[in-house]
Amino acid sequence: MLELKQIARQIFHQTLAAIDIPTAMQRKLQRDKTQLFFDGIRVDLRDFQRLRLVAIGKAAHAMVEGLAQTLVPYVGFEGVVSAPTAARKPT
């Protein structure tokens, strides 16, 4: 039975690794100039002096990467990422 658990865990981890989280973020968040759209909501980014981000969890770095690809260079942001691993590249 232990072998089946190991196989299931391996499949789970391989599936997680195959998910392209930055692309999923870009599908969820769309930007048109200073307008940000998500889940039927429109936000005019000009209404904010600063954008601050908090990302937590295993996918935090990948989510920030997807957000950066959506916003930068038109809109900058700063924030904190708490994840169990270091980022592969700085954002």
ROPASE-954405 format. One record per residue (C-alpha): residue number from 0; residue in three letters; y, z, x. Coordinates in pm, 1 decimal. Layout:
BEGIN
<site><resi>NUM</resi><resn>ala</resn><yy>Y</yy><zz>Z</zz><xx>X</xx></site>
...
! end
This chain:
BEGIN
<site><resi>0</resi><resn>met</resn><yy>0.0</yy><zz>0.0</zz><xx>0.0</xx></site>
<site><resi>1</resi><resn>leu</resn><yy>234.8</yy><zz>73.1</zz><xx>288.6</xx></site>
<site><resi>2</resi><resn>glu</resn><yy>207.5</yy><zz>-289.2</zz><xx>400.5</xx></site>
<site><resi>3</resi><resn>leu</resn><yy>330.5</yy><zz>-410.7</zz><xx>59.2</xx></site>
<site><resi>4</resi><resn>lys</resn><yy>632.1</yy><zz>-179.2</zz><xx>84.4</xx></site>
<site><resi>5</resi><resn>gln</resn><yy>710.5</yy><zz>-317.5</zz><xx>429.1</xx></site>
<site><resi>6</resi><resn>ile</resn><yy>680.9</yy><zz>-675.7</zz><xx>303.3</xx></site>
<site><resi>7</resi><resn>ala</resn><yy>903.8</yy><zz>-599.7</zz><xx>2.4</xx></site>
<site><resi>8</resi><resn>arg</resn><yy>1162.4</yy><zz>-432.8</zz><xx>225.7</xx></site>
<site><resi>9</resi><resn>gln</resn><yy>1156.1</yy><zz>-729.1</zz><xx>464.8</xx></site>
<site><resi>10</resi><resn>ile</resn><yy>1206.8</yy><zz>-975.2</zz><xx>176.3</xx></site>
<site><resi>11</resi><resn>phe</resn><yy>1493.8</yy><zz>-763.4</zz><xx>46.3</xx></site>
<site><resi>12</resi><resn>his</resn><yy>1667.1</yy><zz>-755.6</zz><xx>385.0</xx></site>
<site><resi>13</resi><resn>gln</resn><yy>1617.0</yy><zz>-1128.7</zz><xx>440.6</xx></site>
<site><resi>14</resi><resn>thr</resn><yy>1764.5</yy><zz>-1199.9</zz><xx>97.9</xx></site>
<site><resi>15</resi><resn>leu</resn><yy>2067.2</yy><zz>-982.8</zz><xx>168.2</xx></site>
<site><resi>16</resi><resn>ala</resn><yy>2117.6</yy><zz>-1159.7</zz><xx>499.8</xx></site>
<site><resi>17</resi><resn>ala</resn><yy>2104.7</yy><zz>-1500.0</zz><xx>327.6</xx></site>
<site><resi>18</resi><resn>ile</resn><yy>2375.0</yy><zz>-1416.7</zz><xx>72.6</xx></site>
<site><resi>19</resi><resn>asp</resn><yy>2707.4</yy><zz>-1567.6</zz><xx>172.6</xx></site>
<site><resi>20</resi><resn>ile</resn><yy>2944.5</yy><zz>-1291.1</zz><xx>65.1</xx></site>
<site><resi>21</resi><resn>pro</resn><yy>3267.7</yy><zz>-1454.8</zz><xx>191.0</xx></site>
<site><resi>22</resi><resn>thr</resn><yy>3189.0</yy><zz>-1763.5</zz><xx>-18.8</xx></site>
<site><resi>23</resi><resn>ala</resn><yy>3111.2</yy><zz>-1545.0</zz><xx>-320.5</xx></site>
<site><resi>24</resi><resn>met</resn><yy>3450.9</yy><zz>-1373.9</zz><xx>-277.2</xx></site>
<site><resi>25</resi><resn>gln</resn><yy>3622.9</yy><zz>-1712.4</zz><xx>-262.1</xx></site>
<site><resi>26</resi><resn>arg</resn><yy>3451.0</yy><zz>-1817.0</zz><xx>-586.9</xx></site>
<site><resi>27</resi><resn>lys</resn><yy>3564.0</yy><zz>-1495.8</zz><xx>-755.2</xx></site>
<site><resi>28</resi><resn>leu</resn><yy>3921.2</yy><zz>-1494.8</zz><xx>-619.8</xx></site>
<site><resi>29</resi><resn>gln</resn><yy>4131.5</yy><zz>-1805.9</zz><xx>-645.8</xx></site>
<site><resi>30</resi><resn>arg</resn><yy>4486.2</yy><zz>-1853.0</zz><xx>-526.3</xx></site>
<site><resi>31</resi><resn>asp</resn><yy>4752.5</yy><zz>-2106.2</zz><xx>-617.1</xx></site>
<site><resi>32</resi><resn>lys</resn><yy>5047.0</yy><zz>-2046.6</zz><xx>-386.9</xx></site>
<site><resi>33</resi><resn>thr</resn><yy>5152.1</yy><zz>-1688.9</zz><xx>-469.1</xx></site>
<site><resi>34</resi><resn>gln</resn><yy>4934.7</yy><zz>-1659.6</zz><xx>-781.0</xx></site>
<site><resi>35</resi><resn>leu</resn><yy>4598.9</yy><zz>-1484.8</zz><xx>-747.4</xx></site>
<site><resi>36</resi><resn>phe</resn><yy>4339.9</yy><zz>-1534.2</zz><xx>-1023.8</xx></site>
<site><resi>37</resi><resn>phe</resn><yy>4023.1</yy><zz>-1332.1</zz><xx>-1088.3</xx></site>
<site><resi>38</resi><resn>asp</resn><yy>3824.9</yy><zz>-1251.8</zz><xx>-1402.6</xx></site>
<site><resi>39</resi><resn>gly</resn><yy>4089.4</yy><zz>-1407.5</zz><xx>-1627.5</xx></site>
<site><resi>40</resi><resn>ile</resn><yy>4365.9</yy><zz>-1200.8</zz><xx>-1466.7</xx></site>
<site><resi>41</resi><resn>arg</resn><yy>4669.3</yy><zz>-1352.6</zz><xx>-1294.8</xx></site>
<site><resi>42</resi><resn>val</resn><yy>4864.1</yy><zz>-1156.5</zz><xx>-1035.3</xx></site>
<site><resi>43</resi><resn>asp</resn><yy>5185.2</yy><zz>-1282.7</zz><xx>-879.1</xx></site>
<site><resi>44</resi><resn>leu</resn><yy>5165.4</yy><zz>-1165.3</zz><xx>-519.9</xx></site>
<site><resi>45</resi><resn>arg</resn><yy>5545.4</yy><zz>-1181.6</zz><xx>-489.3</xx></site>
<site><resi>46</resi><resn>asp</resn><yy>5554.4</yy><zz>-865.8</zz><xx>-702.0</xx></site>
<site><resi>47</resi><resn>phe</resn><yy>5419.2</yy><zz>-665.8</zz><xx>-407.1</xx></site>
<site><resi>48</resi><resn>gln</resn><yy>5587.0</yy><zz>-579.8</zz><xx>-79.5</xx></site>
<site><resi>49</resi><resn>arg</resn><yy>5250.5</yy><zz>-513.7</zz><xx>87.8</xx></site>
<site><resi>50</resi><resn>leu</resn><yy>4886.9</yy><zz>-567.4</zz><xx>6.7</xx></site>
<site><resi>51</resi><resn>arg</resn><yy>4660.2</yy><zz>-287.2</zz><xx>117.8</xx></site>
<site><resi>52</resi><resn>leu</resn><yy>4285.8</yy><zz>-310.6</zz><xx>112.5</xx></site>
<site><resi>53</resi><resn>val</resn><yy>4005.7</yy><zz>-57.1</zz><xx>111.0</xx></site>
<site><resi>54</resi><resn>ala</resn><yy>3653.3</yy><zz>-193.9</zz><xx>159.4</xx></site>
<site><resi>55</resi><resn>ile</resn><yy>3348.1</yy><zz>30.7</zz><xx>168.7</xx></site>
<site><resi>56</resi><resn>gly</resn><yy>2980.0</yy><zz>-36.8</zz><xx>225.6</xx></site>
<site><resi>57</resi><resn>lys</resn><yy>2739.5</yy><zz>-270.1</zz><xx>398.6</xx></site>
<site><resi>58</resi><resn>ala</resn><yy>2915.2</yy><zz>-582.3</zz><xx>272.2</xx></site>
<site><resi>59</resi><resn>ala</resn><yy>3268.3</yy><zz>-454.8</zz><xx>340.5</xx></site>
<site><resi>60</resi><resn>his</resn><yy>3336.1</yy><zz>-673.0</zz><xx>644.9</xx></site>
<site><resi>61</resi><resn>ala</resn><yy>3207.9</yy><zz>-985.7</zz><xx>470.4</xx></site>
<site><resi>62</resi><resn>met</resn><yy>3417.7</yy><zz>-912.9</zz><xx>159.8</xx></site>
<site><resi>63</resi><resn>val</resn><yy>3729.6</yy><zz>-872.7</zz><xx>374.2</xx></site>
<site><resi>64</resi><resn>glu</resn><yy>3647.2</yy><zz>-1199.5</zz><xx>550.0</xx></site>
<site><resi>65</resi><resn>gly</resn><yy>3624.5</yy><zz>-1377.5</zz><xx>212.5</xx></site>
<site><resi>66</resi><resn>leu</resn><yy>3952.1</yy><zz>-1223.2</zz><xx>98.8</xx></site>
<site><resi>67</resi><resn>ala</resn><yy>4121.6</yy><zz>-1327.7</zz><xx>422.9</xx></site>
<site><resi>68</resi><resn>gln</resn><yy>3998.9</yy><zz>-1686.2</zz><xx>378.6</xx></site>
<site><resi>69</resi><resn>thr</resn><yy>4151.7</yy><zz>-1685.5</zz><xx>29.7</xx></site>
<site><resi>70</resi><resn>leu</resn><yy>4488.7</yy><zz>-1527.3</zz><xx>115.5</xx></site>
<site><resi>71</resi><resn>val</resn><yy>4573.8</yy><zz>-1602.4</zz><xx>478.4</xx></site>
<site><resi>72</resi><resn>pro</resn><yy>4801.8</yy><zz>-1759.8</zz><xx>603.2</xx></site>
<site><resi>73</resi><resn>tyr</resn><yy>5002.7</yy><zz>-1751.4</zz><xx>279.9</xx></site>
<site><resi>74</resi><resn>val</resn><yy>4968.1</yy><zz>-1378.8</zz><xx>215.7</xx></site>
<site><resi>75</resi><resn>gly</resn><yy>4895.3</yy><zz>-1105.4</zz><xx>467.9</xx></site>
<site><resi>76</resi><resn>phe</resn><yy>4732.1</yy><zz>-770.0</zz><xx>409.0</xx></site>
<site><resi>77</resi><resn>glu</resn><yy>4630.8</yy><zz>-455.7</zz><xx>591.4</xx></site>
<site><resi>78</resi><resn>gly</resn><yy>4377.4</yy><zz>-190.5</zz><xx>520.6</xx></site>
<site><resi>79</resi><resn>val</resn><yy>4072.8</yy><zz>12.0</zz><xx>604.4</xx></site>
<site><resi>80</resi><resn>val</resn><yy>3708.9</yy><zz>-89.3</zz><xx>624.3</xx></site>
<site><resi>81</resi><resn>ser</resn><yy>3431.4</yy><zz>168.3</zz><xx>623.1</xx></site>
<site><resi>82</resi><resn>ala</resn><yy>3094.4</yy><zz>15.2</zz><xx>701.0</xx></site>
<site><resi>83</resi><resn>pro</resn><yy>2775.5</yy><zz>119.9</zz><xx>878.7</xx></site>
<site><resi>84</resi><resn>thr</resn><yy>2818.1</yy><zz>-157.2</zz><xx>1137.6</xx></site>
<site><resi>85</resi><resn>ala</resn><yy>3107.7</yy><zz>-299.1</zz><xx>1336.8</xx></site>
<site><resi>86</resi><resn>ala</resn><yy>3269.6</yy><zz>-625.8</zz><xx>1232.0</xx></site>
<site><resi>87</resi><resn>arg</resn><yy>3130.5</yy><zz>-938.7</zz><xx>1397.6</xx></site>
<site><resi>88</resi><resn>lys</resn><yy>3485.7</yy><zz>-1062.4</zz><xx>1448.1</xx></site>
<site><resi>89</resi><resn>pro</resn><yy>3828.4</yy><zz>-908.3</zz><xx>1391.4</xx></site>
<site><resi>90</resi><resn>thr</resn><yy>4008.3</yy><zz>-989.2</zz><xx>1066.3</xx></site>
! end
